[in-house]
Amino acid sequence: MSQVPNPVTVIDQLPEALQQRKALERRFKDIDYRHYRDAWRHIPRGTAVFGDTVIYGYPHIGRVLALEAGLKAHFQAPFWAEEKINGFNVRIARIGDQVLALSRGGFVCPFTTDRLPDLMPLEIFARHPDLIVCAEVAGPDNPYLESSPPFVKEDVELFVFDLMRKNQAGFLPYRDKQRLIETFNLPPVPLHGYFHPHEVGRIRQIMLRLHEEWREGLVFKEDSPRDHRAKYVTGNINIDDLRAAADNLLDLPAEYVTNRLLRLSLFVEEHGLPVDAELERALGAALLEGLHQAVAKFRREHRVYTTFRCRFRERENAELMFEHLRRASHQVQIRRRELRREGDHWLLAFDRIYPSLTGMLGDLLAGRLVFD
């Protein structure tokens, strides 16, 4: 992130970025802000500006597909191996007298912002108002993703993996981050150890266990001033991705499927796993069962959809979340099922309807001719 412009430049670039639609003006309740929807002149996508405060976008982390070769090629010093959580990325910061959660794209997420008191202690922002907490939110009851980690059985949980500062690109040093996480009892991502690049065998054992447990993988963070990073995922998470994408398959680029098949093949080959009936069944089920269920849904209801449920502390935030999803969804349709009180929370249930597959199944099941 060394090329990232300073905060003054980020703010000065906003008028042109807004004109080019590379940045957007937003409002969350009584807070006005702007965010870069795309990378712009070395300003990371997702960078948000609140007055004269800049919260830089979270950088993309490169992926290695060959574990041993990737570690030798990219790491020059020991590194920490943290678990990669199958959820959605947020940056949490205090703006004025409110604590807000920003999505990867830089907009205020009404769901995560609403649930923060349930998910983490907020005292850190009173003691350190310049800090930004970077975390993954994961679980079955989220408004964005169909898949979730197997160890989060209900609702959602939050896992902290980095700390940043306002008006600064880059992360706090690893040991400073760990000290603050422990001091303020923040929920961390699982840490699987500290390794040298040649210790591939130890890392391989961890990856195989995560693979067997259908967990996502690891992020490696170098213990050096350059703080180099890379991620490596399990084979089974690729099968899980394909399963979750079945309803939306027509709107995804072809490389979405081929990339995951390649990642799975490379993982299986490198780790000496058998291409047996169990693996073939899991992959076949991921590709076929979702489409089979889509056809059944269409025959029953004449639409293909996925139902999402998520809980809110305040009804207003549930309404804001639904409106945000409805406005932001271009390739899918959002339809509300219900919003009702359930215990201490408001339960929002909605369907994400997939027009492309719905339309195609309508034509095919009506007997339309297809010319291959």
N, C-alpha and C positions, 0 to 999 in steps of 0.2 A: 504493500500500500504506500510505498515511498513516493509515488508520483501523485498521490491524492492532493488536490489544491487545499490551501488553508481556508479557514472558515469565512474570511472576508471575501475571498474569490468565489466560494460556493454561493454566498448571498448575492454577490454582484452578478453572477451568471444567471440568476433566477429569471429576470425579465425576458431574456432571449430564450431560455429553456421553456418558459411558459408559452411564449409565442410559437415555438416549434412543437409544442405539445409533448416535450420531453419531461416537463414537470407539470404538476397539477395543484390547484388551490383546493384546500379541503377545510371542513369545519366539523369539529366534534363537540357537540353541545355548545359551550360558549368559547371554545378555543379555536382560533384560526391558525392554520399552518399550511405549509407547502411541502411537496415531496417530489423527488426525481423518480418518475416512473420507469425511466431507462437510464443506463449509464450515459454520461454527457461530459465530454472533455475531461476525462479522468475522475469525474465525480461518480462514485459508485451508485448503482441503482438502489433505491430504497432510502437514500439520504433524505432526512426530513429537517425542515427549518421552522423553528418556533421563535418568531421575533429575531433576536440576534443570537439564538442558540442553535447550533448545528449538531444533529445526531447522525453520524456517518452510517451509511449502509453497511450491512455485514458482508464481508467479502466472500466470494466463491472459493471453495477449497478444492484443489485438484484431486482427481481420483486415480489410484493405481489399480490395474487389473491383474497384474502379476506381482504377488506379494514379495517374494525374495528379490527379484530384479528391481522392483520399485523401491524397496527400502535401501538397497545398495546404491541405486542411482540418485536418490533424492535427499538422503540424510547423511550429514557429515558429523553429527554429534548424537549423544543419547537423546531419547525422546520419551514423553509420557504417552500412554495408550489409553484414551478415554472411549467409553462406549458411545456409538452413534445411535441416537434414539429415533425411532420411526414416528415422527410427529411434525409439527410446524414451528418454524423459527420465529422468535419474538425478541425485541429489544425493549427493556423496561426502564423508564426514567421518570424523574420528578419534573413536572412542568408547572411552575407556579405552586399552587397548593394541592395539585392532583398528581397521582402516579399513573402514568399511561403506558400501555403496551403497544408497540409498533410492529406491524407485520414485516415480513421480508421485503415487501414492496414499498414500505414506508408509510402506509396509512394506519391510523389508530384503529386497533382491533377492539370493537365493543365487547366481544365475548371475553377475551383474555383480560382486558382492563377491568371489566365487571368482577371477574373471579379472582383477581390478584389477592385479596385478603384471605381467600380460602387456600391459595396455592403456595404462598411464601410469606415469611415475616417481612414487613415493610419498614422496620426501624432503620435499616441501612440507609435509606434515602433521607432520613432526618439527620443522621450523623454525617453522611457523605452525599450531599445533594448534587455533586457533580458526576456521580457514578452512573453508569448504564449497565444493567444486568442483561446478559445475553443468555437465552434459555430456549429449551424445546418444550412445547406443550404437547402431551400425547395421551391418548386414551380413546375408548370407543365412543364417548359422548362429546365429540367435537364437531364444529360446523364445517370443516374443510375436507377431511380425509376419511376414506372408508376403512383403511387399515390402521392398526395400532399395535403397540408392543404387547406380547403375551402376558407380561407381568403387571400390566395395568388392566384390571378386570372390569372396572366401572368408572364412569365419570371421566375426569382427566387429572393428570398430575403434571408438575412442572419440574424440569431438570436444568440446573444452571451449568453452563460450560465455559463462559468467558465473562470478563468485565472490561468495559471501555470507559472513557471519560467524555463528557460533552466537549465539543469543539476540538476533539483530537481523533485522528484516524489511528487504527491499530489497537492493540489490547494491552491491559496491564500485564506485567511479568507474571509467569505462572505461579511462582511461590507467593506473590502478593495476592493473587486471586484466591489461592487456597486458604491463606490466612484470613481473608475477609469472609469467605464462605463459612469457615469454621467459627469465626467470631460472631457472626450474625445468624448462624444456624440455617443457612440457605440450603435448599435441597440440591445436591450436586448430581451430575451424571456419574455413573459408576466409573471408577478409575481402576484399570486392570493391570497397572504396573509401570515401571520405568525400565527402559530397554536400550541396549546398544543395537546398531543396525545389523550386526551379524547374528543376533539372537533370534533368528527366524523360527527355530524349532519351538521356543516357548510361545511365541506369538501364534504360530500355527495351531498349537493346542487350544489356545483361547478361541481362535476363530472357528475351529471345529465344534467346540462346545456351543458357541453362539449360533452357529449354523444349525445344530441339532435342536436348539431351543427356539428356532425361527426368530432370532433377534437380528438387528440390522447389520452391525459390524463395529469397526473401530475408527477413531480419528487419531492420527499420530501428530504430536506437537513437540517440535525440537527444542531441546534445552540449550538455546543459543540466542545471541542478540537478534539474529534474523528471524527467529520464531517460525521456521518453515513448517508447513502443515501438509498432510495428505490424508485421504480417507480410503478405506478398503472395506467392502461389504461382503456379507456371506452369500453363498449360492442360493439359499432358500428365500432370501428377501426378494430376489428377482422373480421367483415363482409367486410370491405374495403380491408383488406389484402387478403382475399379469392378471392375477385373479381379481384384484381390486379395479382394474381398468376395463373389465369386460363390457360394461354398459356403455362406456364412452370410447370404445375402440375405434369407431369410424372417424372420430374427430382428432385422434392422436396421429402424429407422423409415423410412418412405417418404421423409422429407426427406433421408436420407443420399444417396439417388440424385438427387433433384431438385436439392439444393444443389450437387452436383458437376457436374451438367449445366449449371446456371446459371453456375457459376464458369468452366467451360470456354467457354461461349458469350460471356460478358463478356470473357474474355481474348482470344479469337479476334477479336471485334469491335474491341476497343480497339487491338490491335496490327496490325490490317489483314491478318490471315492468311486465306488462302482456305479456304472450306468445300469441299474437294475430295475426290476418291476416297480419297486417302491418309488424311485425317482421318476420313472416314466409315468406312473399313475398320477403323482402329484402335479407334474407339469401338464399332463393331459387334462386333468381336472381343472387346473387353473384356466386353461384355454377354452375348455368346452362347457364346464358346469355353469359359469357365469352367463355365457350366451344361451345355454339351455333355459336357465331361469328367466332370461330376458324374453325369450320367445313365449314362455308360459305366462309371464306378466302381461305381454301384449295381447295374448289370446283372452285373458281374463278382463283386462282393463283398457286395452287399446293404447297403451303407453308403456314406455320403458323408463324406470326411475329407480332412485335409491332414496330411502328415508333416513334423515339425520335427526338426532335428538340431542339437545344440549341444555344445560341448566344455567340460570342467571340469578343473581342476587336482586337485581332491580328490573322491573318490567320494561322501563324505558330503554335500557340497554339491549334487551331482547328485540324490541321494535327496531332500534338502530341497526342491530346486526342483520335482521331480516332485510331491511331496506338496502343496506350495503350489498348484501349478496345478490339481491334482485337487480340492482343497478350494474353490478360488476360482472354479472354472468352473461356472456355474449353467445356462447355456443350451447348453453343449457338454459332451461327455464326453471325458476324457483317458485314453488307453490306451497303456501302455508297449510299445514294440517291442523295445528292447534297451538294455543299459548294459554297455559293454565297454571294455577298455583299448585305446587307439589311440595309439601313440607315447608322448608325454609327458603325454597327457591321457586323461580318461574321456569317451567318446562316449555321450551320451544321445539316443536316438531315440524319439519318441512320436507318436501320432496324435491330432489334435483332430477328434473326430467330431461332426457336426452333425445332431442328432436331428430338427429340424424339416424340413429338406429330405429327409433319409433317409425319414422317415415319409410325407411327401407323395408322393415318388417311388414308395414301396412301394404306396401306394393307387392312384396313377394308372396305374402299369405293370401292376397287377393287374386293371385294367379298371373301376375305380370310376366311377360316374356323378358328374359335376360340374355343378352348376346355377349359372350365372353370374348 
